[in-house]
Amino acid sequence: MSALRSDLWCSAFVRRHNDLGHICVVSRRGDPIAGQVWIEVDHLDGSMSLFTPAPMASRSDDTAGLVFQRRFHRVEPLKVRERITQEARFDPDFWVLSVDLRGDDPGIDVIG
C-alpha cells in the first residue's frame, strides 16, 4: 500500500479538527508529497505537546498511514518552538500542524 501524500493527510487532519470545533491550522508547509508531519498541541493551559514521526524500526508491518511518537508532553511552549526551529534548520521540507486541544488525544496513531 502506498502512503498518502503529506498535503492530503494534513488537509484531512486540519478539516477533521476544525469540524470538531478545535482550532487547527497549518503552521508550516512542507513537501507536498513526502514531507514529514509534526503536530503541536496547545492545551490552552500554558502547556504544549509535540508529536513527531515515529522511527521506522518501531512500526509494525501492518501499519497503514502515519504513526507518531510523543516527543514532548505538556511542556512550556518555548521548548516546543525551539525543537521545531532546530528541525527547520536540518529539514526545511517538514509540515507543522497546530491544534488547540484541551485533552491529550489528537486522534492519531501514537506508539508506546
Residue pairs with C-beta under 8 A, 6 or more apart in sequence:
1 64
3 34
3 65
3 66
4 65
4 66
5 32
5 33
5 34
6 30
6 31
6 32
6 33
6 34
6 35
6 36
6 37
6 95
7 32
7 33
7 35
9 37
9 65
9 66
10 26
10 37
10 95
10 97
13 24
13 37
13 39
13 97
13 108
14 24
14 25
14 26
14 97
16 107
17 23
17 24
17 99
17 101
17 106
17 107
18 24
22 99
22 100
22 101
23 99
23 100
24 97
24 98
24 99
24 100
25 97
25 98
26 95
26 96
26 97
26 98
27 40
27 96
27 97
27 98
28 84
28 88
28 94
28 95
28 96
29 95
30 36
30 37
30 92
30 93
30 94
30 95
30 96
31 93
31 94
34 93
35 93
35 94
35 95
36 52
36 53
36 91
36 93
36 94
36 95
37 53
37 66
37 94
37 95
37 97
38 50
38 51
38 52
38 53
38 84
38 87
38 94
38 95
38 96
38 97
39 50
39 51
39 68
39 96
39 97
39 98
39 99
39 106
39 108
40 48
40 49
40 50
40 51
40 80
40 84
40 96
40 97
40 98
40 99
41 48
41 49
41 50
41 51
41 99
41 100
41 101
41 104
41 106
42 48
42 77
42 98
42 99
42 100
42 101
43 49
43 74
43 101
43 102
43 103
43 104
44 100
44 101
44 102
45 102
46 76
46 77
47 74
47 75
47 76
47 77
48 72
48 74
48 75
48 76
48 77
48 79
48 80
49 70
49 72
49 73
49 74
49 75
49 80
49 104
50 70
50 71
50 72
50 75
50 80
50 83
50 84
51 68
51 69
51 70
51 71
51 106
51 108
51 110
52 68
52 69
52 71
53 66
53 67
53 68
53 69
54 67
54 68
54 69
54 110
54 111
55 69
58 67
58 69
58 111
58 112
59 67
59 111
63 109
65 109
66 108
66 109
67 109
67 110
67 111
68 108
68 109
68 110
68 111
69 110
69 111
69 112
70 110
71 83
72 79
72 80
72 83
73 104
74 104
84 96
87 94
88 94
99 106
